[in-house]
Amino acid sequence: MDSALSDPHNGSVEAGGPTNGTTRPPSTPEGIALAYGSLLLMALLPIFFGALRSVRCARGKNASDMPETITSRDAARFPIIASCTLLGLYLFFKIFSQEYINLLLSMYFFVLGILALSHTISPFMNKFFPANFPNRQYQLLFTQGSGENKEEPTAMPSSVQGLTGGRGSPAPGSGLTRPLCPEIINYEFDTKDLVCLGLSSVVGVWYLLRKHWIANNLFGLAFSLNGVELLHLNNVSTGCILLGGLFIYDVFWVFGTNVMVTVAKSFEAPIKLVFPQDLLEKGLEADNFAMLGLGDIVIPGIFIALLLRFDISLKKNTHTYFYTSFAAYIFGLGLTIFIMHIFKHAQPALLYLVPACIGFPVLVALAKGEVTEMFSYESSAEILPHTPRLTHFPTVSGSPASLADSMQQKLAGPRRRRPQNPSAIGRFKKLKIGLHKPKSNLSRLPLPLPPLGTTRHRESGAGSLSEEGAQWGRAKSWKL
């Protein structure tokens, strides 16, 4: 993750150093202003629109469209994982040929960039399609096995999707030992998505062949917007942990070592936004670049998006915390550019962005007396608010496949009445009567009642539940 802005004089992240063995002439003040103004604008666009789209993503109706939520444990481990990745890339560039590594990385980001750009432009492209456009649905499905050993995908009722999170994986504590749907890849798309993929592929080929800075920025903006949209912090405390950890990470790897600078110079992939400082002199073929790492956009961006969702949860029709943090980001990035221009050295942008993005909203919360509400807000509680939440999972027996088949048959077939057992009817009648007449009948209730899904015999009292009734109760208990 590159988190350093480049030096304004020669486009390199090393002050005054040559690039490719040649010394470049100093950039003009107009070119420097244009480059950094463009970088600032490009950084604000994915944060603003990604935050708005994160609200729609959190209100999605399908469980499979739920965003990835970053917990406090994930936030604490992320700086360590990022440091290992950065150091690994540094060693790779030192040991192996830079040409072959960049070729492999270019192919990898070529595929990712096409998918990210297609997902980004899809909502905008839908406005340009005519109403009579033939939009057909497609599905790309990969399953396990082949021939006789092939595992067919198991249809999963909506009542079971709540237990698996809609992704085919058993929820913790659900009692399932394997996924109900043994699907490796299940990608659904339509004709409009294919058109977007085609347009994105043109940009991908352009980037792969020319490595042009405009194609690089298109992919970089798509990565940034998708990151802000799809990565959600679960609360403000987690955001403070993540930003605080990456604050230390950024300062150490930029000021303490030359690892960040070396990787940023050697890594030919759209993981940074670049803009030429000699654009006025050389036009689109300019090559004296200032750069901004995508980590300096996505990390503060997901925190700003969290504050936007917090604003909406207050239901005051104001976006105070969102605009405050957005202005704080502009201030922090502008301060980064100013400090770098004064000292002529690459700067870790998070050194200035983290205090601004956290400090400004907290000061506003203190002034409004909403600090408690801010730190008690849980973003994950607003995802799919209509989805039932289980506080515990019922005890079940039998194989998952048999349970799924039985529930699918029940949903497909007509609703049958519950098997009635005379002794069980008598017991529940006593319970009903006892609730209406506690003084006369409460003492005769055969409590505790056996839970659904189990068979419990009583030698005295109202009798026992039959095995058929118990099996019905066991299947019924899966319904949400």
C-alpha positions, 0 to 999 in steps of 0.5 A: 500500500503506497501512502506517500506523496511524491516530491514536486520537483522531479516526480520521484518519491525521493527528493532530488533523485534522478529517475532512469538515470536522467535528471529532469528539469524542475516543474513549473509552479502552474504544473505543480498546482495543477497536479496536486489540485487534480490529485485532491479532486480525484481523491474526493470523488471516490470518497463522496460517491462511495459513501453515498453508495455505501448507504444503499449497500447497507440497505440492500435486500439480498443477504448475498449483497451484504458488505464486508464488515471490519471488526475491531479484531480485523482492524487490529490485525490489518497493520500487521498484515499490511506490513508483512505484505509491503515487506514481502513485495520489497524483498521480491523486488530485491531478489527477482527481476522487476520486469517479470514481477510487474508482468504478473502483477499487471495481469492480476490487476488487469482482471481485478480492474475490469471487474471493479470498473464494471461495477463502478460504471454499472449504475451510471450506464443503466441510465443510458440503456433504452427501456426496450433493451433486451436484458437477459439474465445469466449465471456462471456456476462452478460446483465440486466434483465431476461425473458421478462424483459431481455435487449438485447445488442444493436449493436453499429455502429463504428460511435457511438462508438466515442461518447461513448468511445467504452465502452457503456457509453455516453460521456459528452455532447453527449445528451444520457441519458443511455448506448446504450449497456446495458451490465454488462460484455462483455469479449472476449477471445480465446483458447490461453487465456484459456491456459494462464488462466490454467497455471496462475491457477496452480500458484494461487492454489500454492499460496493459499495453500502454500503462498510460496514466489515464487508464491507471487512474480509471482503475485506481478510482474504481478500486477506491470507490468500491473499497469505500462502498463495500468495506464497512466499519462496524462502529467508530471505535473500530475505525479509531483502532484501524486509523490509529494502527495505520497511522503508525504503519505509515509513519514507520515505513515512510520515515523509518525505512526506504521500503515504502518509497522503493515499492512505490517506485517499482510497483507498476500497478494501479494502486496509486493515483498519478498526475503529471506535473509537466502536462502543460509542456508535454500534454498527455505524454507527460511523465513527471508524476505526482502520486497519491496511494489508494490507501490514503483514500480508502482508509479515511474514506470508509471512516467518513462513510461510517459517519454518514451512516451515523448521520442518517441513523440520527434521523435529523435530516442533517449530515453534520458529521459527514461534512465535518469529516469530509472537510477534515479530509480536505484539510489533512490532504492539503496540509500533506501537500503543503508540508511536502512542498516545504520540505521537499520529501515524500510524506505519509499522508495518514500522518495528517489525515488520521488526526484530522478525520478523527479529531474534527468529528469528535470535537463536533460530537463534544460540542453537540453532546453526542459522544455517547451516541457516536461511539455506541452506534453499530453500523451492522445493526442497520444492515438488512433491518427486515431480516429476522435475527436469531438469538439462539439456534435450535438443536437439530439432528440428522444430516444437513442434506435431509433437513434441506430436502424436507424443508424444500418439500414443505415450502413447495407443497401445500401447507399441511396442518400440524399432526395432532396428538391427543395427549399433546392437545390436552397439554396445550389446552391445559396451558391455555386454560391455565393462563386464563385462570391462574388460580384454579388451573396453574398448579396442574400444568405439566411444566416444563414442556419439552422443547421442539425437536426433542422427544420427552416421555412422561410416565404421568401427567398429560402423556407424551409427544409422539415421534411424528409430532417431534419430527414435525417440530424439529423441521418447524423449528428451522423456520425463521 
